[in-house]
Amino acid sequence: MDRTHLIEAAAHYVDGGGLIADLASLVARRSVSQSEGRLEDLYAYLQEDMQPLLFAMGFAVEIFENPREGGAPLLIASRIEDESLPTVLIYGHGDVCNGEAHRWREGLEPFTLTREGDKLYGRGTADNKIQHLINIKALELLIRETGRLGFNARIILEMAEETGSFGLREFFTANRERLAADVLIASDGPRLAVDTPTMFMGSRGGLSINLMVNLRDGDHHSGNFGGLLADPAIILAQAIATITDARGQILVPEWRPTSLTPDIRATLRDLPPRRHDAEWGESDLTPSERVFGWNSFAVLAMSSGNINAPQNAISGSARAACQLRFVVGTDMDEIIPALRRHLDAHGFSMVEVRPARGEAFRATRFSPDHPWVRFVENSLTRSAGKRPHVLPNLAGSLPNDAFTDILGLPTIWIPHSHAECGQHGPNEHALAPIAREGMQLMTALFLDIAENAKSLKQIA
């Protein structure tokens, strides 16, 4: 198969409206795994949207119950052409965050795909429906044009990534043989720059933490009791102020990593500039080092009383939903105990510390010098005409540890989104130019794997 012809065919799928039509159908499926969601919609995404597509491509498809009670379903699709060929595992998640329709601007709805110029609006456009759709359609195009893949492929789709990949690790442990592969090649997260492909080989970990101060039942008049009763909101604010300084630099000793080594710093040195506040974060680190090589603490939400209708009263309680994003070298099992010790040492034993409901993501990194990584990098360079940005890990969090620690795979992520896509918030969107190039890159990559299958199979 002529590589140029195949790349042109991939572009035509986007230019001719095929990608938009297919994505619109997927966005219309309200496959929310958070509080707005329904379990039947998660099943429907796999059974009605994905299964027929993959069957038509010659994949054997199985849909599984989650191994944990109340969990969302999972799908494994396999096309094994020759056991002597390498097997590529592809991952995606079909679940999305809450739609939060009231927060989208006028003229946009979360579950209706709307195109405005290069922007494709809709919940799941960036995270993650367009990303795994591109990869699956690239496989389909290769099969259609050549009559085969030229390698083996397995696809794992989960429906609970937005709730911490609930049950995924138990499922992987129980299904190692069904998921056996030589490499993971998947897409999630954003590119660093819109006009340049990105590769990353791991992700920061993520752990959500609830901080609570519960002093008494009910509220008390702020005049009659002001200066007499402790204010839980003030106590909580003071406690949070001990976790970072005024510019967000982490003050919990165990949360300050030692893994920003010279080789990692060298990898991050020449990355493109990122939008950032100059007076925020670790003062002696570059913006890239702060987001890819360091830990960050955030307060996601706080509550005490009713902000929309405040009363002249001292609340009885206050709560903050917080999160630590952390890199390799941070002991995830020690994050909460370290915070407990820190708050106690600063006189805040009354602040309760609890892990938030949902799964946590462990931090991972994989060597950029691995032969599979170099092969993919060279393929993307050849197709794009420029070298991709290569990162040791994504700034966000993914269930990458399930692939590295349980399946023992080299992991390579090639995102088809961009940093300002609005994922998890209102007005989420993908960019058509990135989708077009992503379709071309992945189709060419899969062809390159097919043409070099025998040598790739020899990679240990």
Secondary structure by P-SEA (a helix, b strand, c coil): ccaaaaaaaaaaaaaaaaaaaaaaaaaaccccccccccaaaaaaaaacccaaaaaaaccbbbbbccccccbbbbbbbbbbccccbbbbbbbbbccccccccccccccccccbbbbcccccccccccccaaaaaaaaaaaaaaaaacccccbbbbbbbbccccccccaaaaaaaaccccccccbbbbbbcccccccbbbbbcbbbbbbbbbbbbbcccccccccccccccccaaaaaaaaaaaaccccccccccccccccccaaaaaaacccccccccccccccccccccccccbbbbbbcccccccccccccccccbbbbbbbbbbcccccccaaaaaaaaaaaaaccccbbbbcccbbbbbbbccccccaaaaaaaaaaaaaacccccccccccccccccccccccccbbbbbbcccccccccccbbbbbaaaaaaaaaaaaaaaaaaaaaaaaaaacc
